[in-house]
Amino acid sequence: MPRKAGARKTPLGADLIEGMKLVLAHQRGEVELEQVRPKPSNVKAIRKRVKMSRSKSSRAHRIEKRGVD
């Protein structure tokens, strides 16, 4: 999709384009990408720090209440 006249490329946009090029190259088997696994977090401690109940947290994140802690 071509850019509109007068539109400028932002650093975020350039990063997104470069990232998608890497994803496509990986899908084609041209490059091997490093897998990054997120670290587990202590949801209960985070909720306490921001003073959020289980009910409010579950509604805010659209997850079942029993999955919050």
Beta strands, then each sheet from edge to edge (+ up, - down):
end
